[in-house]
Amino acid sequence: MKVGRSCLYSWQDIEAHLLENHGTMELIAEGPRRTQRIIQGELRVRVMLLGAIAERIIYKRAHELLDEEARVLSQYLREQG
């Protein structure tokens, strides 16, 4: 009987190899009741042919989430007085 050997990878291992994401967030006071948020980063998806498409989709969704976060935080702060 012949026994084969295979390698098992977790999704975390695969994602770590295929996705790279890093960046910074800077908060700058612009007065007593105003703050500017500057976000810079880089996202790379290492998948032939589909990587650039995935990067655009992820970027768009991340942008939407960050805009919504800013809107909700602004509303909360206005309500707190």
Secondary structure, 3 states (H helix, E strand, C coil): CCCCCCCCCCHHHHHHHHEEEEEEEEEEECCCCCEEEEEEEEEEECCCCCHHHHHHHHHHHHHHHHHHHHHHHHHHHHHHC
